[in-house]
Amino acid sequence: MAIDLRALKSEGNYLYHLTYVSSLARIRRNMRLDSAAKMINDARRDDLLQERRTGLQRLVIEEDEIILTDQRPLHAANVSFEGGWSLGNLVEAINRRVFFWRGDKKGLLERDRNHFETYQNDGVHLAFLRMPFGDMVNANRNNHPEFCQYNSGGPRSSNGEKSPRGPNTFVRAPQADFSIGDIREVVFNESVNLPDSTQISFNAWNGPWRNFEDLEDSTIHKFESALGKLREIYRTNYNTNPSSFEALPSTLVERQLDIILNSIGTEPIVSLVQSSPEGFWYDQDENKWIILLKGAARLTVEDKTIDLAPGDFINLPAYTKHRVEWTNPDEQTVWLAGFY
């Protein structure tokens, strides 16, 4: 039951790769994804090649800071090692590959979306790269894709039966004894060139997408520093409020920041709003994203009434009529607004 590579290369099949924003400048400069093993070698840290990572591993390669994800789910007790493999061999095999999830133009396959959430909870800035499967294969004709039918780095033991790992964990299409529908991971050895069709989305598997090669370093650095700037604004001006901005879920804020940061350069601003004059409606020709940082407010958006508490946010497309009906008179109301 070999995998039909031609079917995977057909229109509509995409590959998705998750990375850290701090690594993007290096990736875009080279238009290449490197395996953990190659980056470990470039950083002269060969001692890490077979060592299971229990936390995020930061490396410095020339002037670039690289983050390697942890391998906490990789427990030897859950593995039935085959072909003479040990945990060190498995760690090295994983480190020597570049990993992708499958999907289509709409996003990740549904079964992998929850898996992505575990990476979000690490509190670091993430980005998705995606490209048509066929374009990726064509850009790497001498580096054939391999396939795995399970999460290679997260073995589980079920009813006392351990998960097998060994020389056949990653196989090429002709050697696969499973079908396309069973593929959980698509991997390439050591390094892969990115095709011109590669796109990027900050912190979201379903977009918005933009061409990766056109992305400027300033946009990457802007995204990296944005949340820190917002926290500093709040800490400096509103540190007496017990509902601190620091307590807001960072992933909630970051997931929406891409709307602003993928724009033409609009910086988030802080504004103080009381209430709209009677009969007045905002009807702006720009999209608007707002988050309430302090106080309480009630908006009317078209024909709907929306109550906001600290941490609540809303995205308003251009020409969406809206107005502020009420703000808490007992304390200052603070908003963060961005136009794009």
Buried (B, 14 or more C-beta within 10 A) or exposed (E): EEBEBEEBBEEEBBBBBBBBBBBBBBBBEEBBBBBBBBBBBBBEBEEBBBBBBEEEBEBEBEEBEBBBBBBEEBBBEBBEBEEEBEBEBBBBBBBBBBBBBBBBEEBBBEEBBEBBEEBBEBEBBBBBBBBBBBBBBEBBEEBEBBBBBBBBBBBEEEEEEBBBBBEEBBBEBEEBEBEBEBBBBBBBBBBBBBBEBBBBBBBBBEBEBBEBBEBEEEBBBBBBEBBEEBBEBBEEBBEEBEBBBEEBEBBBBBBBBBBBBBBEEBEBEBEEBEBBEEEEEBEBEEBBBBBBBBBBBBBBBEEEEEEBEBBBBBBBEEEBEBBBBBBEEEEEBBBBBBBB
